[in-house]
Amino acid sequence: MGKLDFLQARGISRRDFMKLMAATTAALGLPEVLAPQAAKAVEAAMEKPPVIWLHGMECTGCSESLLATLNPSIESLVLDTLSIRYHETIMAASGHVAEQAYQDTLDEKFVLVVEGSVPASEATDSYCMVGGKPFRETVLEAAAKAQAVIAVGSCATDGAGIPGACEIKPIGVRELLQKHNIATPVINLPCCPVKPNTLIGTIVYYLTFSAVPELDEQARPLIYYGKLLHDNCPRRGQFEAGNFLSDWNDPAQKDYCLLLKGCKGPKTYTDCAQVWWNDNANFCINAGSPCSGCSESGFYGQFSPLYAKQENFSLPGLGQIHADTVGKVVGGATVVGLGAHLIATVASGRLKNNDSEQKKED
């Protein structure tokens, strides 16, 4: 069966496939002329590369998020296209047959996807065993032979997701490989769970260029994590106007800025406000929930309590500054992004006054 027939047999026309490639390259910030090249690379991936997908200390939410994607479905396009050889949640095989599929793939050129955090040392290996083997050892074994490692979700990227609350203090994949001097490139795709378009776009980029995209200091692709959520927030106008939600039950405040209710958008780098979840149906802030900062290192512990006002913000050249005193240090400071907007708001007294009114109501 030819590659085009392969797609059509799964209900995907050539036109739909090219439209997906055009949308993906646009999301990656690539020129439109590269869409055919990306399509060619993905088509070639019907024969390669194999993917090993490992599960560690996690809830499987990232897999569920990916598998629920529509138009086209992950089953008919990405899973078939990428030839996922080992994925404990979706593979039909089990037991020694599944483990043999994993071992066989280690001898090929494959991409490793890791979902979930990892026990930090041999002393805590017993907390996460898969197939009778410490998960930590499996990650090290596979990562050493992989072409690239993609850590999906906040647990795998930082180790400080929900499993980070357990007593053994698990770590992220990148930190684990650094401890063992494994040089395989790691791409971190945080969020809780990972956004499907982020994973798909990253894989398409890797297939197209045989290289990882430009990364930030947390090894996140800048194309998805290069801008503050606050800069593109649909409630940005309410922030500028000094309208901050203080009463969840007041209909007049339903679209107000959520900063006083714990929104982490002003210090969270992600494209959630631009590319929404569930096939662009919604995202946290639009649904009335403050951003929890799940795309940032330190989530969840360093961003809790989730619904409490964030008193401190990091400003360039100034470090951590208390929100209500930011206006006092504007003088000689050079700030960018959130800093400028937050300073203007606090300096005008809008945030402070609004917060004071909230305390009176409480």
Residue pairs with C-beta under 8 A, 6 or more apart in sequence:
1 9
3 43
3 46
4 14
6 46
6 80
7 13
7 14
7 17
7 76
7 77
8 14
10 72
10 75
10 76
10 77
10 80
11 72
11 76
12 72
12 76
12 77
16 72
17 39
17 72
17 77
18 35
18 36
18 39
20 72
20 77
21 35
21 36
21 38
21 39
21 42
21 204
22 32
22 35
24 38
24 197
24 200
24 201
24 204
25 31
25 32
25 34
25 35
25 38
25 204
26 32
27 197
27 201
27 223
27 275
28 201
28 204
28 205
28 213
28 223
29 223
30 38
30 205
34 208
37 208
38 204
38 207
38 208
41 204
41 207
41 208
42 81
42 204
42 207
43 81
44 207
45 81
45 82
45 83
45 207
46 80
46 81
46 83
47 83
48 83
48 109
49 82
49 83
49 108
49 109
49 110
49 111
49 147
49 207
50 82
50 83
50 84
50 85
50 105
50 108
50 109
50 110
50 111
51 82
51 83
51 84
51 85
51 86
51 87
51 110
51 111
51 112
51 113
52 84
52 85
52 86
52 102
52 105
52 106
52 110
52 111
52 112
52 113
52 142
52 146
53 63
53 84
53 86
53 87
53 88
53 113
53 114
53 115
54 86
54 88
54 112
54 113
54 114
54 115
54 116
54 130
54 135
54 138
54 139
54 142
55 63
55 88
55 89
55 115
55 116
55 130
56 114
56 115
56 116
56 117
56 118
56 128
56 130
56 135
56 139
56 155
56 156
56 170
57 116
57 117
57 118
57 119
57 127
57 128
57 135
57 155
57 163
57 166
57 170
58 115
58 116
58 117
58 153
58 155
58 156
58 161
58 163
59 162
60 89
60 115
61 153
61 192
61 193
62 115
62 152
62 153
62 156
62 193
62 194
63 87
63 89
63 90
63 115
64 193
65 193
65 194
65 195
65 196
66 74
66 78
66 194
66 196
66 199
67 74
67 75
67 90
68 196
68 278
69 196
69 197
69 200
69 279
70 279
71 279
74 196
78 200
78 203
79 90
82 111
82 203
84 90
84 91
85 101
85 102
85 104
85 105
85 110
86 98
86 101
86 102
86 105
88 98
88 130
91 98
91 101
93 101
98 131
99 131
102 142
106 141
106 142
106 145
109 147
110 145
110 146
110 147
111 146
111 147
111 148
111 149
111 150
111 203
111 206
112 142
112 143
112 146
112 148
112 149
112 150
112 184
113 149
113 150
113 152
114 139
114 143
114 149
114 150
114 151
114 152
114 156
114 173
115 152
115 153
115 155
115 156
116 128
116 135
116 153
116 155
116 156
116 163
117 155
117 156
117 158
117 159
117 160
117 161
117 163
117 164
117 170
117 171
117 172
118 128
118 135
118 136
118 139
118 156
118 159
118 170
118 171
118 172
118 173
118 176
119 125
119 127
119 128
119 134
119 135
119 136
119 168
119 170
120 136
120 159
120 168
120 169
120 170
120 171
120 176
121 136
122 134
122 136
124 168
124 170
125 134
125 135
125 136
125 137
126 134
127 166
127 168
127 170
128 134
128 135
128 136
128 170
129 135
130 138
131 138
136 176
139 173
139 176
140 176
140 177
140 180
140 182
143 149
143 173
143 177
143 182
143 184
144 182
144 184
146 184
147 184
148 184
148 185
148 186
148 187
148 206
148 212
149 173
149 177
149 184
149 185
149 186
149 187
150 186
150 187
150 189
150 199
150 202
150 203
151 157
151 172
151 173
151 174
151 186
151 187
151 188
151 189
152 189
152 193
152 194
152 199
153 161
153 189
153 190
153 191
153 192
153 193
153 194
154 160
154 161
154 190
154 191
154 192
154 294
154 295
154 299
154 300
155 161
155 162
155 163
155 164
155 170
155 172
155 192
156 172
156 173
156 188
157 172
157 173
157 174
157 188
157 189
157 190
157 218
157 219
157 220
157 297
158 164
158 172
158 188
158 190
158 218
158 297
158 298
158 299
159 169
159 170
159 171
159 172
159 175
160 172
160 297
160 298
160 299
160 300
160 301
160 302
161 192
161 294
161 299
161 300
162 192
162 300
163 170
164 170
164 300
164 301
165 300
165 301
172 188
173 186
174 186
174 188
174 219
177 183
177 184
177 186
185 212
186 219
187 202
187 206
187 212
187 213
187 215
187 219
187 220
187 221
188 215
188 218
188 219
188 220
189 195
189 198
189 199
189 202
189 220
189 221
189 224
190 218
190 220
190 225
190 294
190 295
190 296
190 297
190 299
191 198
191 270
191 272
191 294
191 295
192 292
192 294
192 299
192 300
195 224
195 272
195 275
195 277
197 275
198 221
198 224
198 271
201 223
201 224
202 213
202 221
202 224
205 212
205 213
205 221
205 223
206 212
206 213
212 221
213 221
213 222
213 223
214 221
214 222
214 223
215 221
215 222
216 222
216 225
216 226
216 269
218 225
218 296
218 297
220 269
220 295
224 270
224 271
225 269
225 270
225 271
225 295
226 269
227 269
227 271
228 265
228 266
228 267
228 268
228 269
228 337
228 338
229 265
229 266
229 268
229 269
229 270
229 272
229 273
229 285
229 291
230 236
230 239
230 265
230 266
230 268
230 337
230 338
230 341
231 337
231 338
232 271
232 273
232 274
233 239
233 265
233 273
233 285
234 273
234 285
234 286
235 255
235 256
235 257
235 258
235 285
236 257
238 244
238 255
238 256
238 257
239 257
239 259
239 341
239 345
240 341
240 345
241 350
242 345
242 348
242 350
242 351
242 353
242 354
243 253
243 256
243 257
243 354
244 256
244 257
244 258
244 259
244 260
244 351
244 354
244 355
244 358
245 253
245 254
245 256
245 257
245 258
245 260
245 261
246 253
246 260
246 354
246 357
246 358
246 361
247 253
247 361
248 261
254 288
257 263
258 265
258 285
258 289
258 290
258 291
259 265
259 266
259 290
259 309
259 310
259 351
260 309
260 354
260 355
260 358
261 290
261 307
261 309
262 290
262 292
262 305
262 306
262 307
262 308
262 309
262 310
263 285
263 290
263 291
263 310
264 290
264 291
264 292
264 293
264 296
264 303
264 310
265 273
265 285
265 290
265 291
266 310
266 313
266 338
266 342
267 293
267 296
267 310
267 313
267 314
267 338
268 291
268 293
268 295
268 296
269 295
269 296
270 295
272 283
272 284
272 285
272 291
272 295
273 283
273 285
276 282
276 283
276 286
277 283
284 290
284 291
284 292
285 291
290 306
290 307
292 299
292 300
292 303
292 306
293 299
293 303
294 300
294 303
296 303
300 306
309 323
309 355
310 323
311 322
311 323
311 324
312 320
312 321
312 322
312 323
313 320
313 321
313 323
313 326
313 338
313 339
313 342
314 320
314 321
315 321
315 326
315 333
315 335
315 339
315 343
316 333
316 334
316 335
316 336
316 339
317 333
317 334
317 335
318 329
318 333
318 335
321 329
323 342
323 346
323 351
324 346
324 351
324 352
324 355
326 342
326 343
326 346
326 347
327 343
327 346
327 347
327 348
330 343
330 347
333 339
333 343
335 343
342 351
345 351
346 352
